[in-house]
Amino acid sequence: MSDIAITDAAPEPHVHHPFLQHHFEDLGQQHEASTLGMWMFLSTEILFFGGVLCAYWVYRIMYPEAWAMAAEQQNKLYGGINTIVLIISSLTMALAVRNAQLGKRKATVGMLFATLIFGSTFLAIKSIEYWQHFHEGLFPGTNFTWNEVPALAPKVQLFMTFYWSMTGLHALHMVIGAGLLLWMMMRAWRGDFGPEYYGPVEIMGLYWHFVDIVWIFLFPFLYLIHGVHHG
């Protein structure tokens, strides 16, 4: 009877991706969980902004003449330019995600930088608009001095309260997004992203597109949709 040599084959070494967290089995599972988490977060944001917009519409129905008068105080040129700027920023953000998926490091950094520039442009224009409103006496509270139509002044101030609250919250989200873009740029520059791992850029894209969509709603509501003046 011949001796049969039995040898145990050495197991293939398991390659652990440096960005794979220990509680996930693979990058695919991690990506799905991260994406789901972002969608859940955005759902709460939709509920928040949706609630404020619903309140805005209730008062618009109640005070159409004051809402029309207040909307006339808005700079439609600035609002229109900012809308175009954010639409273009959504395009550059989408291109950043695509380049990250393809492993194009420089192109990813470039598109993230372009998105940051457009976002900063939006905030700069909005700051100018805020400055003008403040000096025109359109800041709610003790600084509110607008009195073109005294009977409508309290209700115009209510409109401006919605305006400052909604656009201010949106601007805060833009500032947070700008910080995240800087972080993504640094990571992309050092080569963290590629065909196997691009989740953070994609999730950043979801956040950025959401912020842009919020503005797409705010622009017509605050700048373009007027009530009816009563003679």
Phi, psi and omega per residue, in radians:
M1 nan 2.157 -3.050
S2 -1.433 2.510 3.096
D3 -1.317 2.368 3.123
I4 -1.918 2.061 3.138
A5 -1.383 2.153 -3.141
I6 -1.899 2.136 3.131
T7 -2.160 2.407 3.088
D8 -1.479 2.179 3.109
A9 -1.204 2.349 3.138
A10 -1.167 2.268 3.135
P11 -1.126 2.518 3.113
E12 -1.184 2.349 -3.127
P13 -1.110 2.403 3.136
H14 -1.506 2.098 -3.131
V15 -1.510 2.027 -3.110
H16 -1.713 2.053 3.140
H17 -1.136 2.391 -3.070
P18 -1.058 -0.397 -3.115
F19 -1.830 0.158 3.076
L20 -1.474 2.085 3.132
Q21 -1.289 2.622 -2.966
H22 -1.124 -0.425 -3.070
H23 -1.556 0.126 3.063
F24 -2.002 2.590 -3.135
E25 -1.349 -0.652 -3.125
D26 -2.684 3.067 -3.100
L27 -1.169 -0.558 3.125
G28 -1.092 -0.794 3.119
Q29 -1.125 -0.716 3.130
Q30 -1.095 -0.718 -3.139
H31 -1.116 -0.764 3.140
E32 -1.104 -0.732 3.141
A33 -1.148 -0.729 -3.135
S34 -1.143 -0.730 3.129
T35 -1.124 -0.746 3.101
L36 -1.067 -0.736 3.123
G37 -1.057 -0.739 3.121
M38 -1.146 -0.714 3.114
W39 -1.115 -0.637 3.089
M40 -1.144 -0.729 3.093
F41 -1.088 -0.776 -3.141
L42 -1.133 -0.535 3.093
S43 -1.095 -0.714 3.101
T44 -1.178 -0.605 3.095
E45 -1.155 -0.686 3.101
I46 -1.081 -0.755 3.116
L47 -1.091 -0.695 -3.123
F48 -1.149 -0.984 -3.130
F49 -1.131 -0.620 3.116
G50 -1.074 -0.706 3.115
G51 -1.108 -0.750 3.131
V52 -1.135 -0.724 3.134
L53 -1.150 -0.623 3.090
C54 -1.114 -0.747 3.094
A55 -1.089 -0.710 3.095
Y56 -1.003 -0.776 -3.103
W57 -1.216 -0.586 3.090
V58 -1.052 -0.821 -3.132
Y59 -1.245 -0.535 3.084
R60 -1.107 -0.704 3.098
I61 -1.159 -0.628 -3.121
M62 -1.283 -0.649 -3.049
Y63 -2.225 1.127 -3.066
P64 -1.089 -0.659 -3.099
E65 -1.190 -0.752 3.121
A66 -1.164 -0.672 3.126
W67 -1.106 -0.699 3.115
A68 -1.133 -0.755 3.123
M69 -1.096 -0.737 -3.134
A70 -1.182 -0.681 -3.138
A71 -1.117 -0.506 3.117
E72 -1.198 -0.302 3.130
Q73 -1.414 -0.167 -3.089
Q74 -1.474 2.551 3.126
N75 -1.522 1.761 -3.071
K76 -1.182 -0.513 3.111
L77 -1.121 -0.855 3.107
Y78 -1.056 -0.776 3.139
G79 -1.094 -0.701 3.131
G80 -1.163 -0.762 3.112
I81 -1.070 -0.771 -3.141
N82 -1.108 -0.597 3.094
T83 -1.117 -0.790 3.112
I84 -1.094 -0.739 -3.139
V85 -1.029 -0.771 -3.109
L86 -1.252 -0.596 3.085
I87 -1.097 -0.748 3.105
I88 -1.141 -0.653 3.140
S89 -1.129 -0.553 3.073
S90 -1.148 -0.649 3.097
L91 -1.129 -0.826 -3.131
T92 -1.140 -0.579 3.097
M93 -1.164 -0.727 3.106
A94 -1.106 -0.671 3.106
L95 -1.185 -0.593 3.083
A96 -1.105 -0.755 3.114
V97 -1.087 -0.787 -3.117
R98 -1.102 -0.751 3.131
N99 -1.172 -0.580 3.065
A100 -1.132 -0.709 3.110
Q101 -1.096 -0.579 -3.124
L102 -1.523 -0.084 3.133
G103 1.325 0.404 3.131
K104 -1.587 1.658 -2.989
R105 -1.088 -0.923 -3.074
K106 -1.129 -0.693 3.131
A107 -1.156 -0.651 3.102
T108 -1.096 -0.831 3.117
V109 -1.054 -0.750 -3.122
G110 -1.069 -0.765 -3.127
M111 -1.242 -0.624 3.062
L112 -1.135 -0.703 3.114
F113 -1.130 -0.733 3.107
A114 -1.069 -0.726 3.107
T115 -1.081 -0.723 3.108
L116 -1.092 -0.712 3.130
I117 -1.098 -0.785 3.129
F118 -1.138 -0.703 3.103
G119 -1.102 -0.721 3.120
S120 -1.164 -0.627 3.086
T121 -1.087 -0.755 3.091
F122 -1.001 -0.846 -3.099
L123 -1.139 -0.626 3.125
A124 -1.142 -0.788 3.120
I125 -1.120 -0.709 3.138
K126 -1.129 -0.630 3.115
S127 -1.117 -0.703 3.091
I128 -1.090 -0.749 3.131
E129 -1.111 -0.742 3.091
Y130 -1.050 -0.770 -3.131
W131 -1.044 -0.758 3.133
Q132 -1.126 -0.769 3.124
H133 -1.060 -0.729 -3.122
F134 -1.080 -0.773 -3.107
H135 -1.346 -0.246 3.048
E136 -1.585 0.068 3.116
G137 1.321 0.522 -3.091
L138 -1.885 0.389 3.061
F139 -1.723 2.153 -3.052
P140 -1.037 2.586 3.118
G141 1.909 -2.625 -3.098
T142 -1.169 -0.354 -3.136
N143 -1.524 -0.001 -3.134
F144 -1.431 1.929 -3.084
T145 -2.122 0.077 3.132
W146 -1.094 2.283 -3.068
N147 -2.630 0.593 -3.132
E148 -1.086 -0.689 3.065
V149 -2.210 1.643 -3.023
P150 -0.910 -0.658 -3.096
A151 -1.158 -0.455 -3.101
L152 -1.703 -0.140 -3.029
A153 -0.952 -0.797 -3.139
P154 -1.070 -0.658 -3.117
K155 -1.340 -0.574 3.035
V156 -1.117 -0.676 3.083
Q157 -1.101 -0.625 3.084
L158 -1.110 -0.755 3.069
F159 -1.009 -0.816 -3.103
M160 -1.154 -0.484 3.042
T161 -1.114 -0.770 3.055
F162 -1.101 -0.752 -3.117
Y163 -1.026 -0.922 -3.110
W164 -1.142 -0.651 -3.126
S165 -1.161 -0.863 -3.061
M166 -1.246 -0.796 3.141
T167 -1.243 -0.553 3.095
G168 -1.154 -0.761 3.092
L169 -1.123 -0.679 3.101
H170 -1.126 -0.750 3.118
A171 -1.091 -0.655 3.090
L172 -1.067 -0.739 3.087
H173 -1.108 -0.607 3.099
M174 -1.153 -0.734 3.127
V175 -1.093 -0.767 3.084
I176 -1.058 -0.751 3.115
G177 -1.073 -0.676 3.117
A178 -1.101 -0.712 3.087
G179 -1.102 -0.724 3.106
L180 -1.144 -0.634 3.103
L181 -1.102 -0.719 3.089
L182 -1.055 -0.736 3.123
W183 -1.125 -0.764 3.118
M184 -1.098 -0.666 3.123
M185 -1.083 -0.770 3.141
M186 -1.106 -0.732 3.134
R187 -1.184 -0.709 3.131
A188 -1.139 -0.663 -3.114
W189 -1.117 -0.627 -3.139
R190 -1.492 0.057 3.015
G191 1.480 0.509 -3.124
D192 -1.244 -0.463 -2.981
F193 -1.855 2.590 3.133
G194 -2.963 -2.999 -3.105
P195 -0.964 -0.560 -3.123
E196 -1.464 -0.471 -3.029
Y197 -2.502 1.825 3.119
Y198 -2.473 0.151 -3.060
G199 -0.892 -0.848 -3.109
P200 -1.004 -0.670 3.129
V201 -1.186 -0.718 3.135
E202 -1.127 -0.733 3.129
I203 -1.177 -0.670 3.041
M204 -1.044 -0.672 3.109
G205 -1.091 -0.721 3.106
L206 -1.045 -0.782 3.132
Y207 -1.082 -0.804 -3.083
W208 -1.137 -0.734 3.117
H209 -1.109 -0.654 3.114
F210 -1.085 -0.810 -3.139
V211 -1.065 -0.681 3.102
D212 -1.128 -0.735 -3.134
I213 -1.122 -0.661 3.092
V214 -1.001 -0.765 3.126
W215 -1.145 -0.613 3.113
I216 -1.035 -0.534 3.051
F217 -1.410 -0.738 -3.080
L218 -1.133 -0.669 -3.067
F219 -1.016 -0.957 3.120
P220 -1.178 -0.624 -3.122
F221 -1.112 -0.721 -3.029
L222 -1.653 -0.417 -3.035
Y223 -1.964 -0.579 -2.928
L224 -1.949 -0.559 -3.073
I225 -1.525 1.940 -3.088
H226 -1.872 2.732 2.983
G227 -1.427 -2.803 -3.111
V228 -2.058 2.186 3.061
H229 -1.262 2.414 3.082
H230 -1.797 2.242 -3.086
G231 -1.318 nan nan
